[in-house]
Structure formats: C-alpha cells, structure tokens
Amino acid sequence: MNPFEKISTSEQNRELVPCTQFEEIEKSEYSAETRKVIEHIDFDVLRGLFDTLRSRSGAEGESGFCGREKISIDDSRSGGEFYPQKGVNIGSLPFTSYDYSRPTRASFRNNILCMVIHEETHASSRSVDKKLSTSKKISESVRSLFGVRDLDYVSAYGRRQYENGKFKSVFLDLNDGITEMIAKEVYGEYLRTTGDSATFSDSKTRAEYQNEIYLGSRAMTQAFLEIIAKCTGVPSETVWGAIKQGYVTGLDFSETELSHSFEEIFSEGFIKRLSEWGSGEEGKIHKEILEKAESLELSEDVMNEIKNAFERYRIDAEAKAVYWEANQ
C-alpha cells in the first residue's frame, strides 16, 4: 500500500459509536479504526480553531492547514508527520506497541485525534520546505563554507540549514514541545465545541490530551514558562502568548527577546545547547533546567510535573530504542 494513498470515503462502516464500556481493540482493527476516526473528525471546526489562533497571532499569508483531503495513512508505522509539500501522514500502529501492551478502543481513538491535532498545529504555523535540487544543495554547501547560510526547511521555530558544508537542524525538540502545548489547548477547545468527548473516552478513561512521545518536550516548555515568569515578574500567560505568536508567525527563536532572557537567566551558550536538544544531549539540558527550577522554588505541582515528564521521557526513549532495534 502506498503510505500517501488518500483516504477513501467510500469504505463501509465509517460510523464511530461512543465507547461507553472499557474495551480492548484488536491489532486487526488498527487500520480500519484509524480511518474511521479521521473520517469522523470535524475538520471544519478544527480549521476554525487554528484560523482563530493565526488571526490572534497576526500571522500573514494562507494557512497550511491540511484537512481530511490532505491526510494519508501508513499501516506500517506509528506516530505522525507533517510534510509541507504533501500533507499529514498518520501511522495506524499505536505507540504503546513498543512495550507490547494492548490499548483500549477509546485510548486508541484518542491517540489518533491527538496526533492529527499535533500535526495540524505544525501545518498551521509558518512552514517552508525548499526541497533543493542536487546541484543547488552542492552550491549551498559551498556557500555555507564561507559563512553564508541558507535555510532549507522552516517549521515554526524549527530550522534546517547548511552550516560548514553540512545540514544542521536546530530547535526541533523545543518546537515539538511548543507544538504540544498549543495542540493541547486546541484539543480542549475542539471537544468543548463539538461535545464529542464520548467518542474518545470510556467507563474508565476520560478524554484528555495524550501524546506520550513528546512528554519531555512538553515539560521543557512548561519549565520555560514558569522560569521566565518567575525571573522577570511577567505573568506566565503573557510569556506563553509571546511564544505562541512567534511559533505561528515563524520567528527565528535565536533572535527573539525571549532568547536573550534565557541567556541571562541560565548561562552563556544556553541557546546553542537548547537549539541542539534532542541530538543525544537530553540529559545535560534537562539537568540544567531542573536545577534552575529548583533554585527558584517553583511550586511543588510544577516541579513534580517537570520531573515526572523528564523521567518518563528517559524511560520511553530507552524502551523505544529497544523496540525499534528488535524490529529492524
């Protein structure tokens, strides 16, 4: 099957009934259930929520929101991916497969909804993918040797560029953390607007935003909000509003006022360390942020959330590495 094959609306049995009872879902149902969920999502409501976010952020130009017509499904993988030139690709395998547990029908459906909203958040930010030709890549590689850098890919705060003759990606994990925070807000508004929480919950589990693979990234963002607010005396809501505005409009994070604040609050070179977070140095920057948070005496609830998420990030990363190595 072509992983970018569009979803057929002619397939039968598209209706999703509420998950009133706790029910496990069989592996044989993953593919069909994923398609049912995506067919069920009200993309008109979802688009309206992202349009409101863009309008409040002062974003110019057309939204990259994909909608159902630009979503494809890959039955051989888990997770989601946004491609500026193709749309959103959603894997029908649950993340829970790496620890060999079986999800419930409600949690499976909810995971698909969360993935779609996460990827649509990426799509609704400023995203540019140049897809350079081979000759252009060689040209830009040579130019970068002389200190002339050209962006190859932009997704909100995330960047991929040539540096010293090689590709370099920056702020990708931070970008996913911010994406998660925005997606969580949109998810809540979506369920409040549609009144559809019964489709994504059961007798034991309520509908709430869950995207386990980005727990560490989300904790990073939460820590920044609290640390910057505490150190500057600016309300965390104001800090978060500035971060969201820059995300949607595609600002270069290293050139924002917030980046200067981070350098002052943490230490010299922090922005560079932050930009490379996710390239194998997670433990070092996690420790740096936790130590700063502890020194500021943040609330116990915030500290516990940050610590638990970073620990879960470590455990999940190790478990996934073992799973993928065993299934190569």
N, C-alpha and C positions, 0 to 999 in steps of 0.2 A: 504493500500500500504506500502511495506517495504521502509522506508526512505533511505536505502542504495541500493535500486534497481538501477542497471546501466541503463544509457540512451540508449534507443533502437534507432538505426539508421534507422530502417525500417518504423518508423512512417511517415505518409504522410505530405505534406505541410511544408517542412523544410526551404524553401527559405525565406529570410528576404529582403523586398524591402525597399529602402530608405524612411525615414519619412520626406517627403518634406513639408507636411502640419501639422499644430497643430492638434493633435488627442488624445482624451482621450482613455484609454484602460479599457475594462470592466473586472470586477472581474472574470468572467467565462473564460477569456482568459489568466489569470496569468500563469497557469500551462503549457499550450501549448507554450506560448510565451517564457517562461524561457527555455524550451527545444530547441526551435528554435535558441535562442541566443547562447546557449552553443554549439550547433551543428555548428553554423556559425563562431564562434571564430577560428582564425588561430593559433592553438596551436604550430605549428612548429615555427612560428615567435616568439611567446611568450617564448617558451623554449630557443630559441637562445638569446633573450634579457637577460634572467636570467643566462644562461651559461656565457655570457659576464661579467655580474656582478660578478659571482663567480670567474671567471678567474682573473679579475682585483683585487679582494679581497684576492687572494691567498688561496682560500678555497680548502681543500683536500677532497678526497672521492667522492662518487657519489651524484649527486643532488637528492633531494627528490621531484623534480617537478612531479606533478601528471598527467597533460594532461587530455584529454577528457575521456579516458578509466577508470580513477580513480575519476571521478566526479559523484556524485549521487544527486538526488533532493528530497527534502521533501516539499510536498504541504501543510503542516500544520504549517509552521513557516516562519519567515523572517530571514535575515542575513545568514552568512556563518560560517563554522567551518572546521578547518583542523585537521585531526586525523592521526598521523604518521603511524599507522598500517592499516588504512582503506582508506585514501584519503581525498578529499574535499566533504563536504556536503553543498549544496546551498538551501536555502528556497525560495519558489516561491512567498511568500507574501511580498509586499513592506513595507519598514519601515514607509512610510507615512500613513499606515493603523491606527497607533495609534492616529492620530489627525483627522481621518475619511475623509481625503481628497483623491481625486482620481488622480493618476499620469497620465501623458501623456504616449503615447506609446514609444516615444523617451526617456523620462526620465526613464521609466521602464527598457527598454533595456540597457540603460547606467548604471543603478544601478547594473544590473546583471553582466555586464562586469567588473565594478569596484570591485564587491565582488569577482569575480573569480580571478582577478589580486591580490587583497589583500590576499586571501588565498594561492595563488601560491607563493606569497612573503614569507609567513610563511614556506611553503613547501620547498622552495629553500634555506632556512637558515639551520643551523645545528639543527636538531630536534631529540630527543631521548625520547621514551616512554617505560619504563621498564615493565609496566603492571604487577606489583608484585603479586604473589600468596598471599592468606590469611596468610599462615604460614610465608612467607617472610616479609609481612607487620608487623606482630607481632614482628618478630625478629628485623627488622629495627627500629620499635617503641621503643623497649627496648634499642637498641644500642644508639638511639638518646638521651635517658635519661642520658647517660654517656658522652654526648657531641660529639658523633660520628655521623655525619650527612651523609646521602646518598641521592643523587639526584634521585628522582622518575621520573621526567619529565624535559626535557630541550627543549626550543624553542627559538633559538637566545639568547636574553638576559633574557628571562623569565625562571623562575625556580620554581619547586615544590619539596619540600624536607620535610623530617621528622625533627622536632625540638621540643624538650621536649615532645616526645611521640605523637606528632600530625603532620598532614600535614600542611605545610605553603607554600603559593605561594608568590613569590616576583618578582617585576619589570614587572608585566604583563601589566599594563596600559602604562607604558613607552615603553614597547616592541611593543604594538599596535600603539603608536604614531610614532615610527621609521618605523614600517611596512607601515604605511600610507604614510609617506614621500617618501619611496622607491617606493611604488606602484604607487604614483602619477607620478614619473619620468618614470616608465616602461609604464604606460598608455599613456603618451605623445609620447614615442618612438614607441609604438605599432601602434597608429593611424598614425604617420608620415610614418612608414614603410609600412603599409597596405593601406594607403589612404582611410580608411573606415569610416571616421567621419560622412558621410551622413546617415549611418545606425543608428547612436546613437544621432542624432540631428534633429531638425525640423525648421520650419519657425520662431519660437520664442525663441528656446533654442539651444545654441551651445553645442557641445560635450566637456565636461570638467570633470575632475576627481571629483566625489562626493561620499562621504561615510559618511553620516551625523552622524552616531552613534559614530564616532571617532574624531569629531571636537575638543573636549577638549584635547585629547591625541596628536593630530597633533599640536595644539597650544603650548602644553608643549614642544614638540621637537623644534619647531621654536624658542621659547623663549630661550631654552638652547643654540642653535646655536649662536644667537645674543649676549647673555650674556657672554658666554665663549670667543667668538671672541673679544668682547669689552674689557673684563678684561685682556686677555692675549696678545692682539695685533696680534693674529693668524687669518688669513683670515677665514671667516665662511665656505668657500668651503673646506678648509683643515680640519677644525673641523668635518664637515659633512662626509668627506671621511673617517676619523678615526672611526666615529660612524658606518658607513655602513660596514666597514671592520670587526669590532668586531661583528656586527649583523650576517653577513653571516657566519663567522667562529665559532660563538657560544662562544665568550668570556664571562667570568663572569664579569658583569658590575661593581660589587663592588671592583674588583681587577684591574680595568683599571686605566690608568693615569688620564683619564677624571674624575673618581670618586674622586680622590684626589683634583683635581681642584675645583670640586663642593663644597667640604668641606671647602676649603679655601675661595671661593667666597661667599658662603652663610653663614652657621654656623655649629657648631659641631652637628652631628647627622642628617645632611640633607640627607645623602644617605639612612639611615634607613627609614626616613619619605618618601623619594622618592620610596623606594622599596615597601612600603605598600600603595602607592597611588592607589585608586580605591576600598579600603576596607571601605569606609564611611568617609574618611578624605579629600575628594577632596577640599573642601572649604579652609582648612588651607594651603595646599601646593600651591593652586592657588594664594592665597593672598601673600604668601611668594615670589613667583616668580614674580608676578606683581609689588610688592613693590621694588624688586631688579631691575627689568627692568626700572621702573620709575626713580630710583636713578641714573641710568647710562645714562639717557637721550637718549634712543634709538629713532630711527626715528618715526615720528608720524604714518606712514603707518604700521610699525611693531607693535607698541603699540596698534593701533586700531584693527589689525588682532587678536592679542592675547586676548584683552579684549572682542571682539565680539564673538570669538570662545569659551572662557570660559563661557560667559553668555549663549550662545546657548547650551553649554554642560549642564549647570544647568537646563535650561528650558526643554531640551529634556529628561533629566534624570527624571524630575518630571512628564512630560507628559507620558513617557513610563511606569513609575511605576503605574500611574492611569489606563492606558490602560490594562496592564497585570493583575492588581488586578481585574478589571471588567470582564476579560475574562478567569479567572481561572475555 
